[in-house]
Amino acid sequence: MTTSVEAKAPVLQMRHVSKRFDTTQALDDVSLDLYPGEIHALMGENGAGKSTLIKIMTGVYHSDSGEILLDGKPIRVANSVDAQAYGIGAIYQEPMVYPDLNVAENIFISHRSQGVIVNWRKMYQDAEKILAKLDVKLDVRLPARGLTLAAQQTIEIAKAISLNVRVLIMDEPTASLSAHEAEQLFNLARSLRDQGVSILYISHRMEEVFEIADRVTIFRDGKRISTLPRMEVTRDSAIRDMVGRKIEDFFAKSAGQRGEQLMSVRGFNKDNVFSDINFEVYRGEVLGFAGLVGSRRTDVGLALFGVEPADSGEIILDGKAEKIRSPEQALRLGIAYMTEDRRQIGLTMPMSITSNISLPMLRQYLSRFGLIQTREEEATANHYRERLSIRTPSIQHPVAMLSGGNQQKVMLSKWLNTRPQILILDEPTRGIDVGAKAEVHHIINELAAQGLGIILISSDMPEILAMSDRILVMREGRQMGVFTREEATQETILTAAMGQNSGATKAV
Amino acid sequence: MEQLKQLKQYFRPEQLRELSLIVLIALIFLFFGSQIEGYFSPRIFNRVTSDVAIIAVVALGETLVLLTRNYDLSVGSIVGLTAFFVGKQLTAYPDMQPILAMLLAIGAGSCLGLINGLLVSYGRIPSIIVTLGTMAIYRATLVAYPGNKMVVINDLPGWITELGSRQLFSIGEFSIRPVVVGGLVMFIIFQFVTSYLRFGRRLYAIGSNPEAARIGGLPSHRIVLLAFILCGAIAGLAGFLYLVRYGNLNTAAANGMELKVIAAAVVGGISTNGGKGAIMGALLGALMINLLQQSLLRWLVISNFWVDALLGLLILIAVIIDSVIINRLSDLWNRQDQEINPVDEKKVIKEKKSHAA
């Protein structure tokens, strides 16, 4: 199947497509041809532009420039209805089913060709026919609620087939499937390919891509780096194409003096989320957490902070084993966690800088009669405003009015004010501009120098390499290794993040 | 085993709720029958059935909106306003054809529903806020209606009274009135709409997973708009039935009806999270709530003061039953017969080999 796909005319072509969000160029002059009857794998690091591309193909986003051709003719995909009409379908990691409708209805609900009156009997028969074609046994009268993810995904594929898709995008479809279920999915994908469907397959799993892809395209920083037949791609060449971001504008961490051990985590486990995580955090050190989407780094952070407590394993603080069950307890033990989602849960947008900073420690600002002592609150806010140089007209300004970088600093102030020993920073520089980023890095550096232990969760590879003393790499809930500063390169980290242990040393 | 499987296919836990409602209604009926003298009289039967008919029809419209994961709190005001409006028109033009008066009510209700729907689907304002606002506005419009603040039965054409008390046919000594038949016809129509029309199924789809509806290319805005218009139109029809049933109206007509209507729908198994519940459930819910209310009012053991509190309690119990028992049963049901199977293992291995090559 791998030979001569290019002899046919491409079904869908992306030509010089670009898309920009605020400060980031998500797609930069990308061209990509999809041929009928091929499984085309798309790979790249987080933020390489894969999701943006598929959102443009399905009409969720609109490109700033460039065009999409179907059978050589330019088309405009304004929304998902258009995409459907052009035969472009997508299935996602989390299936988009209607839980209250049954299997057959889920397959046919968005069909325009179905008449105004539902012919149930015909619908059941048609649904059974499609499922039979897929070699799947599934009762078409069952409601989708409660079906396994694999079954729900099968429904989505059946739906795509019933809509006569010509291009099917599969975005990390196996992420939540068991090995056996994934194998079934591959068979479905192959049989669709053999029927002439063009499949764009997005995955972080190297072995999967090598198993089913006919061609492999690699994206990096919003650009297409390479498109090659699978036979010409090796693990090493793929990784090489994916990394290679220039490291610039980074305030590298100064190698400080590593102090005593602050925390030791042993056999940390949360069922179906992550398992057997082991690491130590030392005073004055930045421990980086690297990994791709779905690596569950954030879940480890949430478990350490007690938001989503772990099921087993121990956390040793000050020589005592602790079980952290709630954020209140974590704060008492000197752990603070700064979320990646500052808009939704990190900050209270309409409230002032002052109120946001004092929120977790409000009890300290109460007078004897239980009233808030605003003067002390303001003193704290002013202190952090100066220390982190938060640029704002006044500390009474609502945080919603600040720039992303300054919001990030407010959030940092809020957690520093809890006087933590260990500070977990989840994507602290996501979505802020280069200048602010450098400032945040500077602050992290200073905090470490002052003796805090810092856990830095970041998808930004250069950032993690520049800022960390040691880097723990995770993949799908498992710890792939801990690398020292000397061992860590973009290649070693990405290789581990994609499922190869080579070069990893045991925890230091 | 095979038989059990078949049985399961046709009988689902959700139906258990309808079945248990029927049993409960029968129990309420028997209990109060033994407590209240003359309970089984034609007079009480007429009262209950006519009241149920009106509440149930409004609950039917409300159900369409609830299915899309929205609320319409303005239905009580729509019923009151259309009843009052049509009553006033009939007072002014007593020669109006009955059918025209009914269409007038439906038309007026549709317009009010259209306003709700536009604000919700295109204005992107949460339905609970929109209809809380229009509930007050529609009621105020009714109060501000020019002329005196009453519709009096004696000023209305004779056919109104006639239609309200006429006996279409009778079962034993119990007479069946046009209002009741009208209500039943509506239910049969909308049971068909929700189970056999594409529009009806899409109501369920949207409420079930709005995000999927958006990505899946369903015209969500239009469907939600249509649900609100239909809800208004049906409330308008109920306004007409209300006029026929009572004749005398003041500005408080159908005040607070939205509570009873939503209670009926929820007790009948319509989920406030959308996508779940059968139209007939709303009918059973309305029957149960009304029967209970009418019976409690006549039962001298409990003070009337407590009747509303009992209604509230009933809603809470219904919701708890829904979230605990019914959901758990459904899970059990699904787990047992779910079995996505298995591509042939040998074939998998063979394919794998050929691809590895």
Interface residues (C-beta under 8 A of the other chain):
Chain A: T58 V60 N79 S80 V81 A83 Q84 M96 V97 Y98 P99 D100 L101 E105 I109 S110 Q114 G115 V116 I117 V118 W120 D135 V136 K137 L138 D139 R141 L142 P143 R145 G146 L147 T148 A150 A151 T154 E183 Q184 N187 R190 E211 I212
Chain B: Q9 S195 Y196 L197 R198 F199 G200 R201 R202 Y204 A205 G207 S208 N209 E211 A212 A213 R214 I215 G216 G217 L218 P219 G275 K276 S330 D331 W333 N334 R335 D337 Q338 E339 I340 N341 P342 V343 D344 K347 V348 E351 K352 H355 A356
